[in-house]
Every structure is written in structure tokens, then in C-alpha cells.
């Protein structure tokens, strides 16, 4: 007689041990992703070395958790269905390009041609393979690789957290849990909304602190720390020692918050009127207004210009969305965005106005820096001088050693060509194109068209600002940029929705 089968041991919640462990790893990943979102701006923009070190540890931990989750899914593939339906060539391309980019940086640091000692300005030359990527400052390239490795762990952990929620017991009438059967998921997945809510509310709190700090005239970042440079209160904003970086951070968030608000409005219009339907929208509008005024209040000329351009783009995008709506709704939207600009002008134009008159003069002063940067690119056009090497090597190209040394070029496009070369820049642009273009293909989670358009606007504004400043040299801004790219790389247009 066959012995009766012994049921497999399960956790108290009724889940097999493998699923329970996966849920635990997934929950920890979600907490750490939220910690990265909060840590970046509140740790003084994640610019001090200790803040960058914590950010790196968080990224490495998220990468390790991701590897454990992948191992569990590979061991029991039947238990974890792919919530993103079917992968396509863009997903595979993003994996390969990001891997090649990290390998490119690793080879550059390992195959360094020069070990630079900034204290004594001595240069120890090493044997290197000239046909491979190489660095002219090995120590700085290793630091850059450590930062990018942590950011890569963060990016892929965010993407996996969105696409692969843990399986749960199905509820009657709801089908398989975790599959995203709710009506609002047809506009934006639940986990994407969770991340964007954290980002929006945190950005609003940061905006309140930054505006209050500027009004109070405090000369300390977050009322705690005196900046090492830019010691005048008007030169920094909130936790950022450079006001333009603060403006870049807020300009990356508020259009996305506006897009999140629109997804709730569209879902509410489909459901019809009901109690409490507009409450999420009211809070999101308040968060958006607080953040939208900050680029102007910060007195950053570039930030204010980009904010104005983003406002026009947002009006165009939502104007298309509301093309057949009543004129009252269109007028309300116009009033909302115009009010954010007007409030920013009211609070910050007294100091920003005189600076706007000197925009052309400020650009001419930086042209001399750009000329020196062009000479740097000519020395290593293909592979560049090595990731992270600009700060020390630029002193060797300065017209006069009496000038203050610059840590950034104030032109991220040019600085990337200097440090990564054309090959590295090509890999970065390929990864960006794959992430931003994912919506045009099938297989991802459904993403509302106008939300995607507004997110593209936010990323595009940052890329334009990078032509005249250095947002991509600030770890917290890069992490935010990658977070939005990770979200976009998970979304595809819903079935039946035209491109």
C-alpha cells in the first residue's frame, strides 16, 4: 500500500517556503528603493563622500537582493510567472548595453595608463593596452566605477521590483493575484504609482524646506551645514550647495507628478463621479505646485528657463489629452500651470531678474572652459581620458594656473566625451534610447500615453540643461534620472492605444 503523500511544509501565511522567502526579499528591496529616493536629496544632494558611500552600499545591497530573487525564480520558474507578459529585443538590448558600459568602465580603470598623485602632481605611467579603454587617473576611475556599479544595482532592482511582484493567493473574482487586474492598472501599474507617490511627496517636503530656508536667509544647507563653496545664501538652495542642481532635481520631478495626476483624472472620468474621487488629485496638484516654483525661487537662470520650457510642453501635452473636453477644464489647467510660474516669479524674481540680464555674459565666460575641454577630447577621442578623471586632469589644460580649478565642466555632454570618449558616450545614449523607447513596443506593463510623454519632457529638460551645467555629476540627480528611466523601461502602450 502506498503511503499517503505528505503535504509540503508551508509558512504560516499558507505560502511555500520559496515564495515566502521571495516575498521577504521583495519587501526588503522595496524598502531600500524608497530609502535611496529619500537619501539622495536629504544627504545634502548626495555630494559628500560619506553620502556617496552610503548610496553605493544601498545600490550594492539592492543588486545582491536582485540576484537572490533571480536565483529563486530560476529554481522554481513555474511559481513565478513573468508579469510583463513577453520580453522583447529592447529588454535584452538594455541588459547587454548596461553590461557593456560597466565592463567598459572596469577595463578603463584596470587598464589605466597613468596613476596620478594630485598632491604632488606626479604622474606614474604604467604599461597598458592602447587598443583597450584606458584611464589617465586610475584612482578616480575606480571611484567612478564604484558609483556606477551601485547605480546599476539600483536601476535593475527598481525595474525588477516593478515587473515581478511576489505571487500571492488568488482572491475570488480577481484571478491570479499580483497580475494587476485593477482598472487603474490599465493606466499605470500599482507599483509605479507607489514609487511616484514617494517621489512626489518627498519632493514637496523638500520644496517646503528649500523655500523656507531661502526666505529665512539661512547660510547653512538644511539649516545644518555651511557649504564649502558658494557660501552666500542666494548661491545654494535647500540641501544643494549649487542652486542649479536643486533646480534640475525639481524640474525632473514636477512634470512626472503632473503626469501621475493626469492618470488619476483619467481613471476618475471613466469611473464617473463619486465620494473622494478627487482627493489624490488635490494632493498631487499641491505637490506639483510646490516643486514647480522652486526652479525660479532658486534663482538658477538655467533652471528657470528649463522650467518655462517644460511648462509650455506640459500645456501642449495635456492640451492634446483634453482636446475634446470642456473649456472649463482646459482653462483650469492653464490657470494651474500659469499660477505656478507666477508664484515662482513673485517669490524669486527680485533676485533672479538681474541675473537673467547677464545670461549671455555668463555663457561667454564659460566658452573659454569649453575651448579647453575641446582640447581634452582631441587627446583621446575614442576612449576618453577615463571615467571620473576630469576634476584632476583639467588643471593640466587650464590656460593659467592662477585660475580657480573647476570640479566640473558646466557642460555634461562635453565632459562625458572627455571622460568616456565617443565609444562610452555611444553606449550611454544607446541605453537611454532603449529605456525611453520601450513604450513603443509590446510586452511591458501598460503605461498611459500622456504620463509617458510628460516623463519624456522631464528627462529631455534635464538633457538640455546638461548642455550648460552638470546635473549628471551629482549622484542624487543621476539616481533620480535612472529611476524614471527604469519606470519607462517597464511600460508599453496598452492594447488598442495608438502610438
LOTORDO-388441 format. One record per residue (C-alpha): residue in one letter; x, y, z. Coordinates in steps of 0.25 Angstrom, whole numbers, always signed. Each point is the difference from the previous one (the first is absolute). Layout:
N
['A',[X,Y,Z]];
...
END
This chain:
499
['X',[+0,+0,+0]];
['X',[+5,+14,-4]];
['X',[+2,+9,+12]];
['X',[-8,+13,-1]];
['X',[+7,+11,-6]];
['X',[+5,+10,+11]];
['X',[-3,+14,-3]];
['X',[+11,+10,-2]];
['X',[+3,+8,+12]];
['X',[-5,+15,-2]];
['X',[+2,+13,+7]];
['X',[-11,+4,+10]];
['X',[-6,+9,-11]];
['X',[-2,-12,-9]];
['X',[+11,+2,-9]];
['X',[+11,-10,-4]];
['X',[+14,+4,+6]];
['X',[+5,+4,-13]];
['X',[-11,+10,-2]];
['X',[+1,+5,+14]];
['X',[+15,+3,-2]];
['X',[-3,+7,-13]];
['X',[-10,+9,+7]];
['X',[+9,+3,+11]];
['X',[+11,+4,-10]];
['X',[-9,+8,-9]];
['X',[-5,+8,+12]];
['X',[+14,+3,+5]];
['X',[+3,+4,-15]];
['X',[-12,+10,+1]];
['X',[+5,+6,+13]];
['X',[+14,+2,-5]];
['X',[-5,+6,-13]];
['X',[-8,+10,+8]];
['X',[+12,+3,+8]];
['X',[+8,+3,-12]];
['X',[-11,+10,-5]];
['X',[+0,+7,+14]];
['X',[+15,-1,+3]];
['X',[+5,+7,-13]];
['X',[-5,+14,+2]];
['X',[-1,+1,+15]];
['X',[+15,-5,+1]];
['X',[+4,+14,-5]];
['X',[-3,-4,-14]];
['X',[+9,-13,+2]];
['X',[+12,+8,-3]];
['X',[+9,-2,+12]];
['X',[+9,-13,+0]];
['X',[-7,-6,+12]];
['X',[-14,+2,-7]];
['X',[+5,-6,-13]];
['X',[+6,-12,+8]];
['X',[-14,-3,+6]];
['X',[-6,+2,-14]];
['X',[+9,-11,-5]];
['X',[-2,-10,+11]];
['X',[-15,+2,-2]];
['X',[+2,-3,-15]];
['X',[+9,-12,+2]];
['X',[-11,-6,+10]];
['X',[-11,+2,-10]];
['X',[+9,-7,-10]];
['X',[+2,-11,+9]];
['X',[-15,-2,+4]];
['X',[-3,+0,-15]];
['X',[+10,-11,-3]];
['X',[-7,-8,+11]];
['X',[-14,+2,-6]];
['X',[+5,-4,-13]];
['X',[+6,-13,+6]];
['X',[-13,-3,+6]];
['X',[-8,+3,-13]];
['X',[+10,-9,-8]];
['X',[-1,-11,+10]];
['X',[-16,-1,+0]];
['X',[-4,+7,-13]];
['X',[-14,-5,+1]];
['X',[-3,+7,+13]];
['X',[+4,+14,-6]];
['X',[-6,+4,-13]];
['X',[+5,+11,-8]];
['X',[-9,+12,+4]];
['X',[+5,+8,-12]];
['X',[-6,-11,-10]];
['X',[+11,-1,-10]];
['X',[+14,+5,-1]];
['X',[+5,+6,-13]];
['X',[+13,+4,-6]];
['X',[+0,+14,+7]];
['X',[+0,-7,+13]];
['X',[+12,-8,-4]];
['X',[+7,+11,-6]];
['X',[-1,+8,+13]];
['X',[+6,-11,+7]];
['X',[+12,-1,-10]];
['X',[+2,+15,-1]];
['X',[+0,+2,+15]];
['X',[+10,-12,+2]];
['X',[+9,+5,-11]];
['X',[+0,+14,+6]];
['X',[+4,-5,+14]];
['X',[+11,-9,-7]];
['X',[+5,+12,-7]];
['X',[+2,+7,+13]];
['X',[+6,-12,+6]];
['X',[+10,-2,-11]];
['X',[+3,+15,+0]];
['X',[+4,+0,+15]];
['X',[+8,-13,-1]];
['X',[+7,+4,-12]];
['X',[+4,+13,+5]];
['X',[+11,+7,-7]];
['X',[+3,+10,+11]];
['X',[+0,+0,+15]];
['X',[-2,+15,+4]];
['X',[+4,+6,+13]];
['X',[-7,+13,+1]];
['X',[+7,+4,+13]];
['X',[+14,+0,-7]];
['X',[-5,+1,-14]];
['X',[+9,-12,-3]];
['X',[-5,-10,-11]];
['X',[+5,-14,+0]];
['X',[-2,-7,-13]];
['X',[-4,-14,-1]];
['X',[+0,-11,-11]];
['X',[-13,+0,-7]];
['X',[-7,-6,-12]];
['X',[-3,+12,-9]];
['X',[-10,-7,-8]];
['X',[-9,-2,+12]];
['X',[-7,+11,+8]];
['X',[+10,+7,+10]];
['X',[+0,+11,+11]];
['X',[+10,+11,+2]];
['X',[-4,+0,+15]];
['X',[-2,-14,+6]];
['X',[-5,+4,+14]];
['X',[-11,+9,-6]];
['X',[-4,-10,-10]];
['X',[-1,-11,+11]];
['X',[-9,+10,+8]];
['X',[-9,+2,-12]];
['X',[-1,-15,-3]];
['X',[-4,-2,+15]];
['X',[-11,+11,-1]];
['X',[-6,-5,-14]];
['X',[+0,-14,+5]];
['X',[-9,+4,+12]];
['X',[-9,+8,-9]];
['X',[-1,-12,-10]];
['X',[-4,-9,+12]];
['X',[-11,+11,+4]];
['X',[-5,+1,-15]];
['X',[-2,-15,-2]];
['X',[-5,-2,+14]];
['X',[-11,+10,-3]];
['X',[-3,-6,-13]];
['X',[-1,-14,+6]];
['X',[-9,+5,+12]];
['X',[-10,+6,-10]];
['X',[+0,-12,-10]];
['X',[+0,-12,+10]];
['X',[-9,+2,+12]];
['X',[+0,-12,+9]];
['X',[-12,-10,-3]];
['X',[-11,-1,+11]];
['X',[-12,-8,+1]];
['X',[-11,+4,-10]];
['X',[-13,+6,+6]];
['X',[-13,-4,-5]];
['X',[-4,+8,-12]];
['X',[+13,+7,-2]];
['X',[+8,-11,-8]];
['X',[+15,-2,+4]];
['X',[+5,+10,+10]];
['X',[+11,+9,-4]];
['X',[-4,+0,-15]];
['X',[-5,+14,+1]];
['X',[-15,-2,-3]];
['X',[-5,+13,+6]];
['X',[-6,+11,-10]];
['X',[+10,+10,+4]];
['X',[+12,-9,-4]];
['X',[-4,+2,-14]];
['X',[+5,+14,+1]];
['X',[+12,-2,+9]];
['X',[+4,-12,+8]];
['X',[-2,+0,+15]];
['X',[+15,-1,+4]];
['X',[+3,+11,-9]];
['X',[-10,+9,+7]];
['X',[+6,-4,+13]];
['X',[+14,+5,-4]];
['X',[-6,+13,-6]];
['X',[-8,+3,+12]];
['X',[+13,-1,+9]];
['X',[+8,+8,-10]];
['X',[-11,+11,-1]];
['X',[-3,+1,+15]];
['X',[+15,+0,+3]];
['X',[+2,+11,-11]];
['X',[-11,+8,+6]];
['X',[+6,-1,+14]];
['X',[+14,+4,-6]];
['X',[-6,+12,-7]];
['X',[-7,+5,+13]];
['X',[+14,-1,+7]];
['X',[+7,+6,-11]];
['X',[-9,+12,-1]];
['X',[-1,+2,+15]];
['X',[+16,+0,+0]];
['X',[+1,+10,-11]];
['X',[-11,+9,+7]];
['X',[+7,-1,+13]];
['X',[+14,+4,-6]];
['X',[+7,-11,+7]];
['X',[+14,-3,-5]];
['X',[+0,-14,+3]];
['X',[-5,-12,-8]];
['X',[-12,-6,+6]];
['X',[+3,+10,+12]];
['X',[+11,-10,+4]];
['X',[+12,+1,-9]];
['X',[+8,+12,-5]];
['X',[+4,-3,-15]];
['X',[+15,-1,-3]];
['X',[-3,+9,-13]];
['X',[-11,+10,-4]];
['X',[-1,+5,+15]];
['X',[-10,+11,-4]];
['X',[-15,-5,+3]];
['X',[-4,+4,-14]];
['X',[+10,-9,-6]];
['X',[-6,-13,+6]];
['X',[-14,-5,+1]];
['X',[-5,-11,+10]];
['X',[+10,-11,+2]];
['X',[+8,+3,-13]];
['X',[+12,+8,+1]];
['X',[-2,+5,-14]];
['X',[-14,+6,-3]];
['X',[+0,-5,-15]];
['X',[+1,-15,+5]];
['X',[-12,+3,+9]];
['X',[-8,+6,-12]];
['X',[+4,-13,-8]];
['X',[-5,-9,+11]];
['X',[-14,+7,+1]];
['X',[-1,+1,-15]];
['X',[+1,-15,-1]];
['X',[-11,-3,+9]];
['X',[-11,+10,-2]];
['X',[-4,-4,-14]];
['X',[+0,-14,+4]];
['X',[-9,+3,+12]];
['X',[-9,+8,-10]];
['X',[-1,-13,-8]];
['X',[-4,-8,+12]];
['X',[-11,+10,+3]];
['X',[-5,-2,-14]];
['X',[-1,-15,+1]];
['X',[-9,+2,+12]];
['X',[-8,+10,-7]];
['X',[-2,-9,-12]];
['X',[-4,-12,+9]];
['X',[-10,+8,+8]];
['X',[-6,+5,-13]];
['X',[-2,-14,-4]];
['X',[-6,-4,+13]];
['X',[-9,+12,+1]];
['X',[-3,+9,+12]];
['X',[+1,-6,+14]];
['X',[+4,+4,+14]];
['X',[+15,+2,+2]];
['X',[+3,-1,-15]];
['X',[+9,+13,-1]];
['X',[+7,-1,+13]];
['X',[+13,-7,-5]];
['X',[+0,+11,-12]];
['X',[-1,+11,+10]];
['X',[+12,-4,+8]];
['X',[+8,-3,-13]];
['X',[-3,+14,-5]];
['X',[+5,+6,+13]];
['X',[+13,-8,-1]];
['X',[+2,+4,-15]];
['X',[-3,+15,+3]];
['X',[+10,+0,+12]];
['X',[+11,-7,-9]];
['X',[-3,+8,-13]];
['X',[+3,+14,+7]];
['X',[+14,-5,+6]];
['X',[+8,+2,-13]];
['X',[-4,+14,-1]];
['X',[+1,+3,+15]];
['X',[+14,-7,+0]];
['X',[+5,+12,-9]];
['X',[+6,-10,-10]];
['X',[+0,+6,-14]];
['X',[+0,-13,-7]];
['X',[-10,-6,+10]];
['X',[-10,+11,-3]];
['X',[+2,-1,-15]];
['X',[-2,-15,+0]];
['X',[-12,+1,+10]];
['X',[-6,+10,-10]];
['X',[+2,-9,-12]];
['X',[-5,-12,+8]];
['X',[-13,+8,+3]];
['X',[-3,+2,-15]];
['X',[+3,-14,-3]];
['X',[-9,-5,+11]];
['X',[-11,+10,-5]];
['X',[+1,-7,-14]];
['X',[+0,-14,+5]];
['X',[-12,+2,+9]];
['X',[-7,+9,-10]];
['X',[+0,-12,-9]];
['X',[-5,-9,+11]];
['X',[-11,+10,+3]];
['X',[-3,+3,-15]];
['X',[-15,-4,+1]];
['X',[-2,+4,+14]];
['X',[-8,+12,+5]];
['X',[+7,+13,-1]];
['X',[-2,+2,+15]];
['X',[+10,-12,+2]];
['X',[+10,+6,-10]];
['X',[-1,+13,+7]];
['X',[+3,-6,+14]];
['X',[+12,-7,-6]];
['X',[+5,+13,-6]];
['X',[-2,+7,+13]];
['X',[+7,-10,+8]];
['X',[+13,+0,-8]];
['X',[+0,+15,-2]];
['X',[-3,+1,+15]];
['X',[+13,-8,+3]];
['X',[+8,+9,-9]];
['X',[-6,+13,+6]];
['X',[+2,-5,+15]];
['X',[+15,-3,-4]];
['X',[+2,+14,-6]];
['X',[-7,+6,+12]];
['X',[+9,-7,+10]];
['X',[+13,+0,-8]];
['X',[+1,+11,-11]];
['X',[+6,+11,+9]];
['X',[+13,-8,+0]];
['X',[-2,-8,-13]];
['X',[-3,+12,-9]];
['X',[+13,+7,+1]];
['X',[+7,-14,-3]];
['X',[-8,-2,-12]];
['X',[+5,+12,-6]];
['X',[+14,-6,+1]];
['X',[-3,-13,-7]];
['X',[+8,+3,-12]];
['X',[+12,+5,+8]];
['X',[+0,-12,+8]];
['X',[+0,-9,-12]];
['X',[+12,+7,-6]];
['X',[+8,-2,+13]];
['X',[-2,-15,-2]];
['X',[+4,+0,-14]];
['X',[+14,+0,+4]];
['X',[-2,-12,+8]];
['X',[-7,-7,-11]];
['X',[+12,+3,-9]];
['X',[+10,-7,+10]];
['X',[-10,-11,+0]];
['X',[+1,-2,-15]];
['X',[+15,-1,+1]];
['X',[-2,-11,+10]];
['X',[-9,-8,-9]];
['X',[+10,+1,-11]];
['X',[+10,-8,+8]];
['X',[-8,-12,+2]];
['X',[-12,+1,-9]];
['X',[-5,-15,-1]];
['X',[+2,-5,+15]];
['X',[+1,+13,+7]];
['X',[+10,+4,+12]];
['X',[-8,-10,+9]];
['X',[-13,+1,+8]];
['X',[+1,+10,+12]];
['X',[+14,+6,-5]];
['X',[-5,+14,-3]];
['X',[+2,+6,+13]];
['X',[+15,-2,+1]];
['X',[+4,+0,-15]];
['X',[-7,+13,-3]];
['X',[+11,+7,+8]];
['X',[+10,-4,-10]];
['X',[-8,+6,-11]];
['X',[-3,+13,+7]];
['X',[+5,+13,-8]];
['X',[+5,+5,+13]];
['X',[+3,-7,+14]];
['X',[-4,+13,+7]];
['X',[-15,-3,-3]];
['X',[-9,-8,+9]];
['X',[+0,-14,-3]];
['X',[-13,-6,-4]];
['X',[-6,-13,+4]];
['X',[-10,+0,-12]];
['X',[+0,+5,-14]];
['X',[-14,+6,+1]];
['X',[-3,-8,-13]];
['X',[-3,-14,+3]];
['X',[-1,-4,-14]];
['X',[+14,+5,-2]];
['X',[+5,-6,+13]];
['X',[-5,-13,-4]];
['X',[+7,+0,-13]];
['X',[+13,+4,+8]];
['X',[-1,-12,+10]];
['X',[-8,-11,-8]];
['X',[+4,+4,-14]];
['X',[-9,-2,-12]];
['X',[-1,-15,+3]];
['X',[-4,+2,+14]];
['X',[-10,+11,-4]];
['X',[-6,-9,-10]];
['X',[-3,-11,+10]];
['X',[-6,+10,+9]];
['X',[-9,+5,-11]];
['X',[-4,-14,-4]];
['X',[-4,-3,+14]];
['X',[-8,+13,+1]];
['X',[-7,-3,-14]];
['X',[-4,-14,+4]];
['X',[-6,+4,+13]];
['X',[-8,+12,-5]];
['X',[-4,-7,-13]];
['X',[-5,-13,+7]];
['X',[-15,+6,+0]];
['X',[-1,-2,-15]];
['X',[+2,-15,+1]];
['X',[-9,-11,+6]];
['X',[+2,-9,+12]];
['X',[+2,+10,+11]];
['X',[-10,+5,+11]];
['X',[-11,+10,-6]];
['X',[+4,+14,+1]];
['X',[-9,+12,-2]];
['X',[+5,+8,-12]];
['X',[-1,+14,+5]];
['X',[+8,-4,+13]];
['X',[+11,-6,-9]];
['X',[+0,+13,-8]];
['X',[+2,+9,+13]];
['X',[+11,-9,+5]];
['X',[+7,+1,-13]];
['X',[-1,+15,+1]];
['X',[+6,+0,+14]];
['X',[+12,-9,-5]];
['X',[+1,+9,-12]];
['X',[+1,+12,+8]];
['X',[+11,-6,+9]];
['X',[+8,-3,-13]];
['X',[-2,+14,-5]];
['X',[+5,+6,+13]];
['X',[+12,-10,-1]];
['X',[+5,+8,-12]];
['X',[+2,+12,+9]];
['X',[+2,-6,+14]];
['X',[+4,-13,+7]];
['X',[-12,-8,+5]];
['X',[+6,-13,-3]];
['X',[+12,+2,+9]];
['X',[-10,+0,+12]];
['X',[-3,-14,+5]];
['X',[-14,+3,+5]];
['X',[-4,+6,-13]];
['X',[+6,-11,-8]];
['X',[-8,-10,+10]];
['X',[-13,+8,-3]];
['X',[+2,+0,-15]];
['X',[+3,-16,+0]];
['X',[-13,-2,+9]];
['X',[-8,+7,-11]];
['X',[+7,-8,-11]];
['X',[-2,-13,+8]];
['X',[-15,+4,+0]];
['X',[-1,+3,-14]];
['X',[+8,-13,-4]];
['X',[-12,-8,+7]];
['X',[-11,+6,-8]];
['X',[-7,-2,-13]];
['X',[-12,+6,-7]];
['X',[-13,-7,+4]];
['X',[-6,-9,-11]];
['X',[-9,+9,-9]];
['X',[+7,+13,+4]];
['X',[+7,+6,-12]];
['X',[+15,+4,+1]];
END
